[in-house]
């Protein structure tokens, strides 16, 4: 059976952004694990994955806290989702409180420092986004929007409208393929690309219409009845970085820094929207201003990541207090969840 990995939440310029509602749609049995230790919750998620990985397709929710952690697991065949409490605050979800008699008072200082540093990272991302908006403006002013519409319509005509699916409108799952963490900027792009046979690598510059192009592709697919996985930008969650349609066996994604990839399979293609849509010589004409804005934007992103790394230090201190995970406790929680399944 297959395992799909993605992020359901991310550290963005809009703060901690979660797309749990989209991914939990129609799941009958949803549980949140409430405990300060991400390590403890990760062990429970791993055990659930182990129990089902031979018989069911698994969706593993990657963690914003670091590569060594997991934030949840979804098993659609069983209509079951178990996630960390930070991903959803819905009152309709069953909470499993793991704290028991844990004394959280002594951890308040670490919680406060961790949150303060995380908030500082968000402030850096907000400032970086404002700089990035100025960078986008340069290219927007040099865009041929009529041609952009023509290119988009041509692509949709080639890819989507020749095929349709009965049964009404398709569904959009909103996700992220990466985020900013204490480990730096991380992603699972390679795994997602490998899951389909055709990938379109979108090249371009800030403001050259990559996100708008992909949104229109996604809407065309859902209009034809196909379900879509829409991956939002981990920097600006209002922007789109990837559209993946498994029923049409393709994905299209923003293949620029900080997630720049190039085709390695014969069937894959590059679509360069800068070359297609922007006035030739724009890079050269505004080279000084572009270089200045790029460096300024990247400096704020770097500051934000450094703050997340510092916050990760306090997370590590907290994890040390719960480093001894009792297997019996893990199994007790899992048994409780399984007994509650409708």
N, C-alpha and C positions, 0 to 999 in steps of 0.2 A: 504494500500500500504506500501511498505517497505522503510526504511531509512538506507543507508549504510554510515558509517563514516570512514574516513581515512585522512592521511596527504598527501598533494601534495608537500610540501617542508619541509626542516628540517635544523637545525643547525648541521653541520657535520664537520669532519676533512678536508673535501674538501670545507669548507665555507658554504654559503647559497646555498643549492642544491634544485632545483625545477624540478619536473617531469610533468610540465603542458602540454607539447607538446604531450606526450603519452596519457594523459587522455582527451585532447580536440580534439583528432583525430575524424574527421567526424561530429563534432558539428558545425552546420551552423551559429548559433547566439551566439557569444562569446563577452562578455562585461567585461572590467576591471573598477573597481571603484577606482578613484584616490583621496585620501584624507589622511591627516596625522592621522586622528582619526580611530583607529580600532573599537572603540565602535560604531561610526556612521555607518561604513560599516557592522558591525555585525547586527545592527538593520534592515538594508535593506535586508541582507541575510535571517534573521529570518522571515521577512514578506513574502518574496518570497516562503520560505519553507511552511509557513502557507497557502499561496494561493493554493499550489499544493499538499500538503501532503495527501489529501483524494482521489486524482485521479491519482497520478503519483508516480513512484519510485523516491526517492530522494537520491542524493549523497551529503553528507555534508562534506565540506573540513575543517578539524580541523585546529586551528591556532597555529603557532609557538610562538605567543605572550602570550598564556596562555589559560587555560581551559574555561575562561569566554568569549572567543572570537571565531569567525568563520572567515575563510579566503575565503569562497566561497561556491557556490552551483551549482550542475549540474543536469539537468533534461533531460535525454536522450530521453524520450518520446516526448518532445517538441523541441529537438535539441537545448537546451538552456543551456548556462553556464554563470554565473556572478561570477567573482573572484576579489580578491584584486590585485591592480596593481603590487605588488611585485612578484606575481607568474609568470607573463609573460610580456615580453617586445616586443612581436611580433607586427610588424607594421600592420599585417592583422587583428588585434583585435580592436573592437570599444572601445575607451576610453570614460568613463563618468567622466568628471572632476567636482568633487563636491566642489572644493576649493572656487569657486566664488571669493568673495572679502576677503577671509581669509588672514590675515596678518601673513605670515610665517617667517618674519624676526626675530620676537621676540622668535621664537621657534628654531632658528638655534643652539643655545648653547646646548639645550636639545638633538637635533638631533645628534650633534657632539659627545656629551658624550655617548649617547646610542650606536652609531656606534663604537666608540672607545672601549667600554667595550665588545661589541659583537665580534669585531675583536680580542680582547684579549682572549676571549673564544675559538675562532677558533684556535689561536696559541697554546693554552693548549691542544686542541683536536689533533692537528697535532703532538705535542710532545708525547701525550699519545699513538697515533697510532704507532709511531716509537718504543715505549717500547713494545706495544702489538705485533708488528712484531717479536721482539726478543723472546717473549713468544711463539709465533706460531712456531718459528724455532725449539724449543725443541721437540715439538710433531711431526712436519713434519719429522724430522730425525728418528723418531721411528715408522713411518707409514708404513703399508703394502699396497702399492698402487695397486698391483695386486688384492688383496682381495677387496680393495675399488671398483675397477671396477666391480668385480663379484657381490658384494652386490648391487651396483647401478643397474646393468643389471637385477638382480633378482627382485628388487623392481619394476622397470619399467615394466618387463614382467608380474608381478602380477597385477599391478595397471592400466596400460595404454594400452598395445598392444592388450589386449583382446577386446578392444572397439575402434571403430574408428567412425569418423563423416565425412560425405561427404561435399564438398564445399571448399576444399583447405586448406591452412595453417591457423592455429589459430592466434589470435592477443594477444600481451602482453601489459597489462596496468602496467606501472611502478609507484609504490607508496611507502609510508612508513606507518607502523602501529603505529609509535610513533616517538618522537624526544626529544631533550634536550630543556627545556624551563626554564623560571623563576620559574616555579612550580616544577622543578626537571625533572627527566626522566619520561615521560608519554607515555602511549600507549592505544590502543583500541583492544588489543588482545582478550579479553573475548568476545566482541561483534562479532568479525570476526569468532571465533571458533563456536559460537552459530549459525552462519548462514549456517553451513554445518553439516552433520551427522557423519562424520568421520574425526578425527584429529590425525596426527602422531606427537608426541612430540620428536624432535631430541635433544638428549643429547650428550655431548662430551666436548672437551676442545678446546682452541684456536688452530687453525691449523689442526684439525682432519677431515677436508673436508666437514663440514656441508653445507657451501655455494655452493661448487662445486657440491655436491650431489643434492641440490635443483635446481641448474641451469640445470642440466641434466634432472631432472624430468620435469621441465618447458618446455624444448626444445622437449622432447618426447611427451608431451601433445599437443603442437602447431603443431608438425609434423603430429599428428593424427587429426588435425582440431579443437582442443578445444581452446577457449580463456582462457588466464591465467592472474590472478592478481599476480604480482611479487612485493613483499614488500622488499625494500632495507634496509640495516642496517643504523640506524640513527647516528651511530658513524663513520663507514666507508661506504660511499654510493656505493662503488664498490663491496661490499659484499651483499649477499642475506640472509634475515632473515625469509622469508615466501613465499610459493607458494600456492595459493588458486585457485581451479578449480571448479567453481559452477556447471558446466554441469556434472562433475564426482562426485560432492558432497563430496569433501574432501579438507583438507588443511594440509600442512606439514610445521613445523616451528622450528626455533632455540629456544628451550625452556631452555635457560641458562641465568644466570645473565647478564644484569639487567632486563630480562623479562622471569623469570623462572616460569613455570607453570607445573602442573601435571594432569594426566587424572582424570576426575570426572565422565565420562560416560563409560558405560560398553564396548562400541564399540571402544573406543580410545586406542591407542597403544604408547609405548615408543620405540624408536630406539636409542640405545646407541652406537655411532660410536667410542667412546674411547674403550669400551669393545670389539667391533668387530674388530677394525683395528689397535690399537696401542699396541706396545710391553708391555706385562704385567709387572707391577712394575715401569713404567715410572714415575708416580706421586711420588713414594717413592724415586727413584733414583735421581731425580732432585728437591726434595722437597724444599731445601733451595733457589735455584735459582728461582724456580717457585714462591715461596712465595714473594721473593724480587721484582720480576717483576710485579706480581699481585698488590702488594701494591703501587708500583711506578705508574703503569698505572692508578689505581683507584684514586690516589692522583691528577693526572692531570685532570681526568674527573671531580673530585670534584671541582677543581679550576675553570674549565670552567663553570660549573653550577653556581658557586658563581658569576662569572662575568655576566652571563645571568640574575641572580637575581638582580644584581646592575643595569644592563641595564633596567630591568623591572621597577625599581623605577622611572627612567626618562620617561619611557613609561607612567606610571601612572600619572606623573605630566602633561604630554602632554594631556592625556585623560581628566584630570580635566578641561582643557580649553574648551573642547567640550562636557562636561557631559550633557548638556541640549540638547537633540535630539528632534527636532520638528517633530511630526508625519506627518504634512502636507508636510514637505520637503521630508521625506521618501517616502510617497505616490507619490509625484511628480516624483521622480527618477524612481520608479517602473513603473509608467504609461509611462514614456518616453521609458524605456527599452522595455516594452510590445508593444508599438506602432512601435518600430523599428524591431520587429521580422519578419523575411522573411516568 
